[in-house]
Amino acid sequence: MRLEFSRGVGEKNSTEPLWLVEIKPKKQFNNLLHCAISRHRTFMKSKGYNPIPSDIIKEQPSFETSPLMTHSNLERVTLSEFQSVIKTQKLSTDSKGNFIETETGRRIQLHGVNLAASAKLPRRPLTTSYMNPEQCGLYDEGDHVSFVGRPFPLEEAYEHFSRIKLWGHNTLRYIITWEALEHEGPGIYDDDYINYTIEILKIIKEIGGLYVFIDPHQDVWSRFTGGSGAPMWTLYAAGLEPRNFSSTGAATLHNCAKDPSQYTKMVWATNYYKLASEVMFTMFFSGKLFLPRAIINGVNIQDYLQDHFIGAVDYFLKRVREKAPELFETVIIGVETMNEPNTGLYGFPNLNEYPKDQELKLDASPTAIQGMRLGMGYSETVEEYYLNG
């Protein structure tokens, strides 16, 4: 591991780091990190930037007496000293798509991390991907989950965000899921989760120096089809029974593997071309074309699913604006549409052939028509692939 501090925009040789610090044995980490922070403070002060004085920090985190770094030979460093040397500003874009500070005209280079994989799974009940689905409540409690506490507890937020800043990042791709917002049923939103997320976002603003993109995340539609994203009731709305996915080859789930420790790496991505995910994305993007008579509450399944997905995100954003409008000033700078969506069966030239643009084939790889037959209970001879070595 290494720490790298880069020059600010406009500095000479700004593409090269100011210094690199190689992280050696674990016991040396505190010394090296403290040295890097001190050198970074000295450099920034030489350029006219000064940390926010600690005496104007209105509220310290609950662990202020337990600093992020402690060592018998080091001064104690608390969060107030990590306040951003350069505040986040209102941003706009230029004709080339670059992010520009509205007041100064400075171009901002965004670089950051996803936050976080844990946000894809509920906090309660605990249903990690290797647990037996009938024992951990994957199906029985699918409508009664809670994502409150994701991506991490509030009391840990200051430490995590401060560490992200110290590693040189200024942007967070903040993951939420449709399931987290609307898991209990159509139009029933989880205000507890939304309020919790607002508190997390407020901490980001308090710490400063971090921009946020809201990412309504999904992978292969949902947890029940081998990934994350949509609530379980969407599958029932489509006429599918998730308990039968494994036995019919409609989806490959880690939970349903005979031996989770031997689960094929990256096989989850092949679920995009298995029946469950194909059906859901076909309905979501082209239900009017393929299923014109699939009507729920007077609307086609395509509009039904899209309206609820967009409605859930819209409800979330309105609640944020209602409770903490200041977050849209200098923290939240964008909202994504949907992570890595799939087209379903739209555009398939031949249902009897595996898509030529899908090069990843692992384990059982049925064609679209084979997947349909398997889903109806018929036996099929399906090609299997594995990684050599």
N, C-alpha and C positions, 0 to 999 in steps of 0.2 A: 504494500500500500504506500501511496505517497500523497503528500499535501502539495497543492500547486496554487500559487497566488499570481493572478495575471494583472497586467497594467490596465488602467482605465481606458475607455474609448478616447482616441485622439492622442494617446501617449506615444512617444517614439518607440518603434519596434513593438507595437502593442500586441502583435500576434505571438510574441514569445513570453513565457512566464518570467516573473520577477525572480523567483527562486523555486527550487524543488526541495522537498524534505523527504528523504527516504525513511519509511517507518521500519525500524529495526526490531529487536526483541520487544515484547509487549511492555516490559518494565520501563523502557525508554520513551514510551509514547507521550506521557505527560510533559517531559522535558522538551521534546522536539516540538510538540504542538504549542507549548507556551512560547518557545523561541520564535516560531513562525508568526504567531499572533502579535508578539511584540514588534517584530520587524515590519509587519503589515501596518500596525498602528503608526509607527514612525514614518513610513513612506506616505501614508494617507495624510498625516498632519503636515508633511512637507509640501503637499499639493493643496493645502488649504481646507481639507476636510477634517472635521473633528467629531468624535463620538458624542452622542447626546449625553449631557451631564447626568450623572446618576441621581442628583437631587431633584430632577424634574420628572423622574419616572414615578408615576402615580402609585403603581402597585407592583410589588415584586412577586414572583411566583412563590408557591407554597414551599418549594424546596430551596429558598434562597440561602438558608444556612447550610445547605449541602451542595456546594458549588460543583460545576461540571468537572473540574479537575482538582485533585488534591494531592499533595506530595509534601513530605516533611521539609524539603528544601525550596518549595515554591510558594509564592504569594497565593492567597486564595482568590480565585477569579469567579465572580458571580455574574448572573445573567445581565445585569444592568450595564456591564462593561462590553457586552456583545451587541448593544443596540446598533442599528445600522448606521454606518458612516455616510451612506448615501441613501436618502429616503426614496421610496417608490413614488413615482409621479404619475399624473394623468398621461396616458399615451394615445397617440394617433398613428396613422400609417401614411407613408409617402406613396408616390406613384409606382414604386418598385416593391411595395409590400413590406418595407422595413418599418419597425416600430420606432417611433420618434416621441421624445418628451415634448408635450405640447408647449410648455413654458420656455424651455431652453433650446429646443430644436436638435438636441443631442440624439444620435441614433443609439438605440439600446439593443444589445445582443442578448437574447434570452437563452439561458442554458440551465437545465434543471433535471428533475427526476419525477417519475411516477410516484404518486402517493395514494394508495399503496396496495399491494396484492391482497393484503388482509381485508381490505374494504370490499372484496368480492364475496366474502362469506359472512353469514350472520354471526354475531357474538353469542346469541342464545337462540335455540339450543346449540351446543357445540356440535357441529357437523362437518368435521374436516373430511377431505376427499378420500381418505383411506378407511373411514369407518363403515361398518356394515349398515346399509341404508335402512334396514328394518329395525335396527337396534338404536340408531342415533337420531331417529325422528326425521330423516330426510324427507319422507313422504307424509307421514302422519302429522308432523308439525310444520309442513311446508308453508301453510298460510299464516302461521302464528310465530314467526321468527322476529328477531330484533337485531338491528344493526347498530343500536346505540352502543358506543364504545369503540366503533371503528373510525379511523384506522388504528387508533390507540387511545388509552384513557387520557382524559383531560390533564391529569396531573403529570403525565409524561410529555405533553405536547411541547412545553418550553424547551426541554432538553433536545427533543428530536429536531425541532425547527432551528434551534441555535446551531446544532451540529451540521445541518444541511447548509446553513449560511457559511459556517466556517470552512466548509469544503468547497466554497467558491460558487455555489449555485444561487440563482436569483429568481427561479421560476419553479412552480409546482403544477403538475398535471394532476388535479385532485379528483380521485375516482369516487363517483357515486354510482349506484345501479338502480334500474327501474324496480327491481325486486325490493330494494331497501326502502323505496318511497311508497310502493303500492302493493305490498305483498298480501294483505289480508283479503283483497277483492277489488273488483273494478270500482274506481272512484273513492276508495277508502285509503286515505293517506296517513302515513306514520309521522305525526307532528313531533313526537318525542325524538325521533331520529333527525328530523329537520332542525329542531331546536339545538340538538347536540352538535350538529354540523356547523350551525351558526356560531356556536361558542368556540369551536375549533378555528373557524375563519377569523373570529375576533382576536384570537391569540396570535394568528399570523400577522394581522395588522399591528397588534401591539409590539411584536418583535421587530417588524419592519423589514424592508429590503427584499421582500418576496412577492412576486406577482403570481396570480393563480388563474389557471384555465380549469373550468369545471368540465369533467369528462364523464358523460353518461355511458358507462363502460358496458361492454358485452363481449363474450367469447362464445362462439357456436350456440348462440341464443340464450342458454340458461344453465344453471347448476344441474338441472335435471336432464340435460342433453349433453353433459360432459364439459361444461364451461362455466359461465356466469352471465348475469344480466337480467333477463325477464322473470317475472314471477310465475309460479307454478300454474296459476289459474289460466294463463294464456294458452297452455297446452290443452287443458280441459275445454276451453272455448273452441279450440281447433278440432276437438273430437279425438284427442290422443290420450292414451293412458301411460304415463311415464313408468309405471311399475313393469310394463311389458317391453320397454326399450331394449334391455340387455338380452332377453331371450329371443327377440326377433331381429337383433342386429341393427335396430333403429338408431342406437347411440352406444358409444363405448364409454363407460364411467369407471373411474378409479374405484369408487365405492363398491362396484359390482365385480371387480376382478377376483378370481379365485385366490390369488396370492398377490395382495397389493404391493408387496416388496418387489415383485417381478413384473409390475405393470410396464408396458412398453413406453419408453420415453417419447414424448411429443406425439403420441398417437391421438391425443385429444383433438388436434387440429384436423384430423381426417373426418371428424364428426360433421364438418361443413358439407360433406358429400355422402352423408348417411340420411336415412329417411326422416327422422325427427326434425333435424335442423333444416333440411331441404323443404319440408312441408311448411315450417313456420316462416322461413324467409320468402317462400313463394307466396304465401298468404299475405305477408306484411307488405311486399313490394308490388305484387301483381295478382292479388286475389280477385280483383274485378275481371281480369282477363281469363284466368284459369278456373275460378270458382264463382261465377256470377250469381249462383243461387245460394251461396253460403252467407246467410243473412242473420245477424244478431241484433236484436232491439231495433229493427228497421233499417240497419245499415249493413253494407258488405263487410266481410271479415277484414278486408284490407283497411277500410276506414276505421273499423272498430279498434283494431290493434294500433294503428298509427295515432288515432285520436287519444287513446289512453296513454301511449308512450309520451307523446308531446304534451299531453295534459299534465302528466306527473312531473315532468321537468319544469313546465310552466308554473305549476303550483309551488314547487320548490323555490324557484327564483323569485316569485312574488312574495313568498314568506320571508326570504332573505332581505328583499328590498323593504318590506314592511317593518321588520325587526331591527335591521342593521343597514340602512341605506348607505352609510359611509363606506361600506365594503366595496361598493361599485365605483368609488372615486379613485382609489389607488391600489386596490388589492385584486379584485376580480376583473380581468381584462378580456375574458372571452368564455364562450360556452361552445363546446363541440357538439356535433350532431349525434353520431353513433360510431363507436369504435369498431373498425374492421367488419362492416356489414357484408353480407353475402347476397347474391342475386337469387338464391334458390334455384328453381328449374328454369327461370326465364333465360332465354338465349341458348339453352341446350340444343345442339343440332341433332343429337341422336341419343335417346334414352337407353339404348343398348350398349353404349360405349362409355367408359370412364372418361371424364373431361380431360382433354389434352393439355389444358392449362393448369391442371392439378398434378404436379410432379411428385408430391409426397404421397406415397402409398405405404401403409403399414398395417400389419395384421389383415383381418378380413376387409376386402375392398369391393363391395358390391356395386354394380352399375345402378343407375336410377331405377330402372325397371325391375331389377332383382330386389332392390330395397323395398319396392312396393309389394312384390309378391311375398317377401319375407314378412312384411308387416301384416299381410292378410293371413299368415299362418302356413304358407306353402314352403316346402323345402327347396333350397337352391344350392347349386355347386358354385361357390364363390372363390375367386382368386385371393390368395394370401401373400403378403410381402413381409420381408424382415430386413433389418440392416445387417449387412455382412461385417463381422468383426465387432 
